[in-house]
Amino acid sequence: MAKQKLSPTARRAKAARDLAFAKTPARRAKKAHSQRERRKNPCPKGYDYDHKRQKCVTIESNRGNEGKGTKEEKGKTYNTK
């Protein structure tokens, strides 16, 4: 994947936005849950843990929301216990 071509100002602003999003409570819970699941049962190479399906799925399927894109999925909460 190619890097975005951003001006230095835009790059700093994007880094700040990305960090703020990564530190939201929901995102931190998903990250911690994903790490716990990965330690218990590591995903094979080329797979990611999907919070919605609660299992390892291909990266393409997980990032693309099964061909539906990610806008439908936006804002939903998943079990991260």
N, CA, C and O atoms as CSV, one atom per row, in Angstrom:
chain,resi,resn,atom,element,x,y,z
A,1,MET,N,N,0.845,-1.171,0.000
A,1,MET,CA,C,0.000,0.000,0.000
A,1,MET,C,C,0.892,1.236,0.000
A,1,MET,O,O,1.817,1.337,0.805
A,2,ALA,N,N,0.618,2.163,-0.890
A,2,ALA,CA,C,1.426,3.365,-1.012
A,2,ALA,C,C,1.121,4.339,0.125
A,2,ALA,O,O,-0.005,4.405,0.620
A,3,LYS,N,N,2.131,5.082,0.524
A,3,LYS,CA,C,1.939,6.090,1.557
A,3,LYS,C,C,1.143,7.251,0.994
A,3,LYS,O,O,1.209,7.536,-0.202
A,4,GLN,N,N,0.400,7.912,1.844
A,4,GLN,CA,C,-0.319,9.105,1.417
A,4,GLN,C,C,0.676,10.232,1.216
A,4,GLN,O,O,1.643,10.366,1.967
A,5,LYS,N,N,0.434,11.027,0.212
A,5,LYS,CA,C,1.293,12.181,-0.037
A,5,LYS,C,C,0.655,13.384,0.649
A,5,LYS,O,O,-0.264,14.009,0.121
A,6,LEU,N,N,1.163,13.688,1.830
A,6,LEU,CA,C,0.608,14.779,2.633
A,6,LEU,C,C,1.670,15.821,2.898
A,6,LEU,O,O,2.865,15.528,2.943
A,7,SER,N,N,1.204,17.042,3.071
A,7,SER,CA,C,2.123,18.103,3.461
A,7,SER,C,C,2.537,17.863,4.911
A,7,SER,O,O,1.855,17.128,5.626
A,8,PRO,N,N,3.619,18.454,5.353
A,8,PRO,CA,C,4.036,18.258,6.750
A,8,PRO,C,C,2.950,18.634,7.762
A,8,PRO,O,O,2.786,17.954,8.775
A,9,THR,N,N,2.212,19.709,7.493
A,9,THR,CA,C,1.140,20.130,8.397
A,9,THR,C,C,0.035,19.082,8.429
A,9,THR,O,O,-0.446,18.712,9.500
A,10,ALA,N,N,-0.365,18.607,7.260
A,10,ALA,CA,C,-1.418,17.604,7.180
A,10,ALA,C,C,-0.967,16.293,7.821
A,10,ALA,O,O,-1.764,15.610,8.464
A,11,ARG,N,N,0.297,15.943,7.650
A,11,ARG,CA,C,0.833,14.711,8.236
A,11,ARG,C,C,0.753,14.764,9.759
A,11,ARG,O,O,0.379,13.778,10.394
A,12,ARG,N,N,1.100,15.902,10.345
A,12,ARG,CA,C,1.031,16.049,11.805
A,12,ARG,C,C,-0.416,15.996,12.290
A,12,ARG,O,O,-0.708,15.381,13.315
A,13,ALA,N,N,-1.316,16.640,11.555
A,13,ALA,CA,C,-2.729,16.639,11.936
A,13,ALA,C,C,-3.298,15.225,11.865
A,13,ALA,O,O,-4.045,14.809,12.751
A,14,LYS,N,N,-2.951,14.494,10.822
A,14,LYS,CA,C,-3.425,13.115,10.668
A,14,LYS,C,C,-2.874,12.227,11.779
A,14,LYS,O,O,-3.599,11.390,12.316
A,15,ALA,N,N,-1.618,12.398,12.124
A,15,ALA,CA,C,-1.022,11.605,13.198
A,15,ALA,C,C,-1.762,11.859,14.515
A,15,ALA,O,O,-1.996,10.930,15.289
A,16,ALA,N,N,-2.126,13.115,14.763
A,16,ALA,CA,C,-2.852,13.455,15.994
A,16,ALA,C,C,-4.248,12.824,15.979
A,16,ALA,O,O,-4.691,12.289,16.996
A,17,ARG,N,N,-4.945,12.880,14.839
A,17,ARG,CA,C,-6.272,12.269,14.729
A,17,ARG,C,C,-6.200,10.758,14.906
A,17,ARG,O,O,-7.012,10.168,15.617
A,18,ASP,N,N,-5.225,10.140,14.256
A,18,ASP,CA,C,-5.077,8.687,14.342
A,18,ASP,C,C,-4.787,8.248,15.777
A,18,ASP,O,O,-5.339,7.253,16.246
A,19,LEU,N,N,-3.937,8.977,16.462
A,19,LEU,CA,C,-3.607,8.641,17.841
A,19,LEU,C,C,-4.826,8.823,18.749
A,19,LEU,O,O,-5.073,7.996,19.627
A,20,ALA,N,N,-5.588,9.902,18.541
A,20,ALA,CA,C,-6.784,10.135,19.351
A,20,ALA,C,C,-7.794,9.004,19.141
A,20,ALA,O,O,-8.425,8.557,20.099
A,21,PHE,N,N,-7.952,8.540,17.902
A,21,PHE,CA,C,-8.877,7.440,17.616
A,21,PHE,C,C,-8.382,6.140,18.245
A,21,PHE,O,O,-9.178,5.371,18.783
A,22,ALA,N,N,-7.088,5.892,18.182
A,22,ALA,CA,C,-6.526,4.660,18.728
A,22,ALA,C,C,-6.667,4.594,20.244
A,22,ALA,O,O,-6.634,3.508,20.821
A,23,LYS,N,N,-6.822,5.730,20.884
A,23,LYS,CA,C,-6.915,5.768,22.344
A,23,LYS,C,C,-8.351,5.825,22.856
A,23,LYS,O,O,-8.559,5.958,24.062
A,24,THR,N,N,-9.354,5.728,21.968
A,24,THR,CA,C,-10.737,5.743,22.435
A,24,THR,C,C,-10.996,4.467,23.232
A,24,THR,O,O,-10.367,3.442,22.967
A,25,PRO,N,N,-11.901,4.508,24.194
A,25,PRO,CA,C,-12.163,3.319,25.010
A,25,PRO,C,C,-12.565,2.085,24.186
A,25,PRO,O,O,-12.113,0.978,24.478
A,26,ALA,N,N,-13.394,2.263,23.179
A,26,ALA,CA,C,-13.827,1.124,22.364
A,26,ALA,C,C,-12.647,0.523,21.607
A,26,ALA,O,O,-12.507,-0.697,21.525
A,27,ARG,N,N,-11.810,1.384,21.061
A,27,ARG,CA,C,-10.668,0.903,20.277
A,27,ARG,C,C,-9.651,0.181,21.173
A,27,ARG,O,O,-9.075,-0.835,20.783
A,28,ARG,N,N,-9.443,0.729,22.389
A,28,ARG,CA,C,-8.509,0.095,23.318
A,28,ARG,C,C,-9.035,-1.262,23.775
A,28,ARG,O,O,-8.268,-2.213,23.928
A,29,ALA,N,N,-10.361,-1.348,23.993
A,29,ALA,CA,C,-10.961,-2.622,24.398
A,29,ALA,C,C,-10.811,-3.652,23.295
A,29,ALA,O,O,-10.495,-4.810,23.569
A,30,LYS,N,N,-11.036,-3.242,22.035
A,30,LYS,CA,C,-10.893,-4.171,20.912
A,30,LYS,C,C,-9.448,-4.626,20.771
A,30,LYS,O,O,-9.190,-5.798,20.498
A,31,LYS,N,N,-8.520,-3.723,20.952
A,31,LYS,CA,C,-7.111,-4.085,20.826
A,31,LYS,C,C,-6.716,-5.082,21.918
A,31,LYS,O,O,-6.050,-6.079,21.641
A,32,ALA,N,N,-7.128,-4.813,23.154
A,32,ALA,CA,C,-6.802,-5.704,24.261
A,32,ALA,C,C,-7.444,-7.078,24.050
A,32,ALA,O,O,-6.810,-8.106,24.289
A,33,HIS,N,N,-8.692,-7.090,23.606
A,33,HIS,CA,C,-9.394,-8.346,23.357
A,33,HIS,C,C,-8.697,-9.131,22.245
A,33,HIS,O,O,-8.511,-10.343,22.355
A,34,SER,N,N,-8.321,-8.446,21.195
A,34,SER,CA,C,-7.628,-9.087,20.080
A,34,SER,C,C,-6.307,-9.697,20.542
A,34,SER,O,O,-5.951,-10.801,20.129
A,35,GLN,N,N,-5.585,-8.982,21.393
A,35,GLN,CA,C,-4.314,-9.492,21.906
A,35,GLN,C,C,-4.530,-10.732,22.776
A,35,GLN,O,O,-3.761,-11.690,22.694
A,36,ARG,N,N,-5.576,-10.717,23.610
A,36,ARG,CA,C,-5.875,-11.887,24.448
A,36,ARG,C,C,-6.195,-13.102,23.586
A,36,ARG,O,O,-5.697,-14.201,23.832
A,37,GLU,N,N,-7.032,-12.893,22.573
A,37,GLU,CA,C,-7.413,-14.001,21.694
A,37,GLU,C,C,-6.202,-14.513,20.914
A,37,GLU,O,O,-6.052,-15.720,20.721
A,38,ARG,N,N,-5.352,-13.612,20.472
A,38,ARG,CA,C,-4.166,-14.005,19.703
A,38,ARG,C,C,-3.218,-14.830,20.564
A,38,ARG,O,O,-2.602,-15.776,20.073
A,39,ARG,N,N,-3.094,-14.484,21.838
A,39,ARG,CA,C,-2.221,-15.249,22.725
A,39,ARG,C,C,-2.787,-16.654,22.979
A,39,ARG,O,O,-2.041,-17.632,23.033
A,40,LYS,N,N,-4.122,-16.739,23.136
A,40,LYS,CA,C,-4.764,-18.030,23.383
A,40,LYS,C,C,-4.672,-18.940,22.155
A,40,LYS,O,O,-4.321,-20.115,22.262
A,41,ASN,N,N,-4.991,-18.376,20.992
A,41,ASN,CA,C,-5.055,-19.157,19.763
A,41,ASN,C,C,-4.606,-18.266,18.604
A,41,ASN,O,O,-5.440,-17.599,17.993
A,42,PRO,N,N,-3.321,-18.239,18.290
A,42,PRO,CA,C,-2.818,-17.334,17.255
A,42,PRO,C,C,-3.466,-17.580,15.893
A,42,PRO,O,O,-3.687,-18.724,15.497
A,43,CYS,N,N,-3.763,-16.500,15.189
A,43,CYS,CA,C,-4.308,-16.600,13.835
A,43,CYS,C,C,-3.196,-17.031,12.884
A,43,CYS,O,O,-2.042,-16.637,13.052
A,44,PRO,N,N,-3.543,-17.838,11.891
A,44,PRO,CA,C,-2.526,-18.199,10.892
A,44,PRO,C,C,-2.077,-16.973,10.101
A,44,PRO,O,O,-2.734,-15.933,10.121
A,45,LYS,N,N,-0.962,-17.107,9.413
A,45,LYS,CA,C,-0.445,-16.002,8.618
A,45,LYS,C,C,-1.483,-15.618,7.557
A,45,LYS,O,O,-2.061,-16.484,6.900
A,46,GLY,N,N,-1.708,-14.314,7.400
A,46,GLY,CA,C,-2.680,-13.827,6.423
A,46,GLY,C,C,-4.084,-13.687,6.986
A,46,GLY,O,O,-5.020,-13.390,6.244
A,47,TYR,N,N,-4.244,-13.900,8.303
A,47,TYR,CA,C,-5.547,-13.799,8.939
A,47,TYR,C,C,-5.509,-12.748,10.043
A,47,TYR,O,O,-4.465,-12.493,10.643
A,48,ASP,N,N,-6.674,-12.141,10.299
A,48,ASP,CA,C,-6.862,-11.175,11.379
A,48,ASP,C,C,-8.005,-11.667,12.255
A,48,ASP,O,O,-8.848,-12.446,11.812
A,49,TYR,N,N,-8.026,-11.209,13.496
A,49,TYR,CA,C,-9.136,-11.545,14.379
A,49,TYR,C,C,-10.289,-10.600,14.094
A,49,TYR,O,O,-10.110,-9.382,14.101
A,50,ASP,N,N,-11.482,-11.154,13.840
A,50,ASP,CA,C,-12.672,-10.350,13.565
A,50,ASP,C,C,-13.525,-10.298,14.825
A,50,ASP,O,O,-13.964,-11.337,15.317
A,51,HIS,N,N,-13.762,-9.113,15.347
A,51,HIS,CA,C,-14.522,-8.951,16.582
A,51,HIS,C,C,-15.991,-9.307,16.391
A,51,HIS,O,O,-16.635,-9.801,17.318
A,52,LYS,N,N,-16.520,-9.063,15.210
A,52,LYS,CA,C,-17.931,-9.346,14.960
A,52,LYS,C,C,-18.183,-10.853,14.914
A,52,LYS,O,O,-19.134,-11.341,15.524
A,53,ARG,N,N,-17.338,-11.589,14.196
A,53,ARG,CA,C,-17.519,-13.028,14.044
A,53,ARG,C,C,-16.817,-13.821,15.140
A,53,ARG,O,O,-17.017,-15.030,15.250
A,54,GLN,N,N,-15.998,-13.157,15.951
A,54,GLN,CA,C,-15.296,-13.778,17.071
A,54,GLN,C,C,-14.408,-14.928,16.620
A,54,GLN,O,O,-14.335,-15.960,17.287
A,55,LYS,N,N,-13.726,-14.749,15.478
A,55,LYS,CA,C,-12.800,-15.768,15.004
A,55,LYS,C,C,-11.813,-15.149,14.020
A,55,LYS,O,O,-11.961,-13.996,13.618
A,56,CYS,N,N,-10.808,-15.930,13.641
A,56,CYS,CA,C,-9.822,-15.474,12.666
A,56,CYS,C,C,-10.413,-15.592,11.268
A,56,CYS,O,O,-10.970,-16.628,10.908
A,57,VAL,N,N,-10.290,-14.535,10.488
A,57,VAL,CA,C,-10.762,-14.530,9.106
A,57,VAL,C,C,-9.675,-13.902,8.241
A,57,VAL,O,O,-8.742,-13.286,8.758
A,58,THR,N,N,-9.795,-14.057,6.937
A,58,THR,CA,C,-8.792,-13.471,6.056
A,58,THR,C,C,-8.780,-11.958,6.223
A,58,THR,O,O,-9.797,-11.347,6.551
A,59,ILE,N,N,-7.634,-11.375,5.997
A,59,ILE,CA,C,-7.487,-9.926,6.132
A,59,ILE,C,C,-8.459,-9.208,5.195
A,59,ILE,O,O,-9.103,-8.235,5.587
A,60,GLU,N,N,-8.561,-9.695,3.946
A,60,GLU,CA,C,-9.439,-9.051,2.971
A,60,GLU,C,C,-10.890,-9.061,3.436
A,60,GLU,O,O,-11.596,-8.062,3.310
A,61,SER,N,N,-11.329,-10.195,3.976
A,61,SER,CA,C,-12.704,-10.308,4.444
A,61,SER,C,C,-12.951,-9.399,5.647
A,61,SER,O,O,-13.996,-8.756,5.743
A,62,ASN,N,N,-11.988,-9.352,6.560
A,62,ASN,CA,C,-12.144,-8.563,7.775
A,62,ASN,C,C,-12.143,-7.064,7.477
A,62,ASN,O,O,-13.008,-6.339,7.969
A,63,ARG,N,N,-11.211,-6.603,6.699
A,63,ARG,CA,C,-11.117,-5.170,6.419
A,63,ARG,C,C,-12.230,-4.688,5.503
A,63,ARG,O,O,-12.637,-3.529,5.578
A,64,GLY,N,N,-12.724,-5.567,4.642
A,64,GLY,CA,C,-13.759,-5.179,3.696
A,64,GLY,C,C,-15.163,-5.464,4.176
A,64,GLY,O,O,-16.121,-5.222,3.441
A,65,ASN,N,N,-15.315,-5.977,5.401
A,65,ASN,CA,C,-16.619,-6.276,5.979
A,65,ASN,C,C,-17.426,-7.194,5.067
A,65,ASN,O,O,-18.594,-6.926,4.786
A,66,GLU,N,N,-16.816,-8.256,4.613
A,66,GLU,CA,C,-17.451,-9.271,3.767
A,66,GLU,C,C,-17.995,-8.669,2.471
A,66,GLU,O,O,-19.060,-9.073,2.003
A,67,GLY,N,N,-17.287,-7.722,1.898
A,67,GLY,CA,C,-17.686,-7.113,0.633
A,67,GLY,C,C,-18.663,-5.966,0.771
A,67,GLY,O,O,-19.045,-5.374,-0.238
A,68,LYS,N,N,-19.083,-5.630,1.976
A,68,LYS,CA,C,-20.061,-4.562,2.178
A,68,LYS,C,C,-19.399,-3.216,2.462
A,68,LYS,O,O,-20.081,-2.193,2.509
A,69,GLY,N,N,-18.092,-3.202,2.650
A,69,GLY,CA,C,-17.417,-1.971,3.024
A,69,GLY,C,C,-17.523,-1.753,4.511
A,69,GLY,O,O,-18.158,-2.540,5.214
A,70,THR,N,N,-16.910,-0.697,4.999
A,70,THR,CA,C,-16.866,-0.497,6.449
A,70,THR,C,C,-17.826,0.574,6.952
A,70,THR,O,O,-17.947,0.761,8.162
A,71,LYS,N,N,-18.515,1.284,6.054
A,71,LYS,CA,C,-19.410,2.348,6.525
A,71,LYS,C,C,-20.624,1.796,7.261
A,71,LYS,O,O,-21.094,2.410,8.219
A,72,GLU,N,N,-21.142,0.638,6.826
A,72,GLU,CA,C,-22.281,0.023,7.513
A,72,GLU,C,C,-21.909,-0.384,8.930
A,72,GLU,O,O,-22.729,-0.299,9.845
A,73,GLU,N,N,-20.690,-0.818,9.106
A,73,GLU,CA,C,-20.232,-1.350,10.374
A,73,GLU,C,C,-19.859,-0.237,11.370
A,73,GLU,O,O,-19.738,-0.493,12.568
A,74,LYS,N,N,-19.685,0.959,10.888
A,74,LYS,CA,C,-19.185,2.066,11.695
A,74,LYS,C,C,-20.034,2.287,12.948
A,74,LYS,O,O,-21.263,2.344,12.885
A,75,GLY,N,N,-19.353,2.408,14.076
A,75,GLY,CA,C,-20.018,2.752,15.327
A,75,GLY,C,C,-20.617,1.586,16.071
A,75,GLY,O,O,-21.099,1.768,17.189
A,76,LYS,N,N,-20.609,0.386,15.499
A,76,LYS,CA,C,-21.196,-0.756,16.189
A,76,LYS,C,C,-20.258,-1.226,17.296
A,76,LYS,O,O,-19.043,-1.042,17.231
A,77,THR,N,N,-20.853,-1.829,18.300
A,77,THR,CA,C,-20.049,-2.354,19.398
A,77,THR,C,C,-20.064,-3.870,19.332
A,77,THR,O,O,-21.066,-4.468,18.941
A,78,TYR,N,N,-18.979,-4.480,19.706
A,78,TYR,CA,C,-18.848,-5.926,19.685
A,78,TYR,C,C,-18.381,-6.400,21.038
A,78,TYR,O,O,-17.778,-5.653,21.808
A,79,ASN,N,N,-18.670,-7.653,21.311
A,79,ASN,CA,C,-18.291,-8.250,22.582
A,79,ASN,C,C,-16.762,-8.310,22.674
A,79,ASN,O,O,-16.107,-8.966,21.863
A,80,THR,N,N,-16.215,-7.630,23.654
A,80,THR,CA,C,-14.764,-7.640,23.834
A,80,THR,C,C,-14.396,-8.170,25.213
A,80,THR,O,O,-13.346,-7.822,25.752
A,81,LYS,N,N,-15.235,-8.991,25.774
A,81,LYS,CA,C,-14.973,-9.571,27.086
A,81,LYS,C,C,-14.154,-10.825,26.959
A,81,LYS,O,O,-13.833,-11.457,27.966
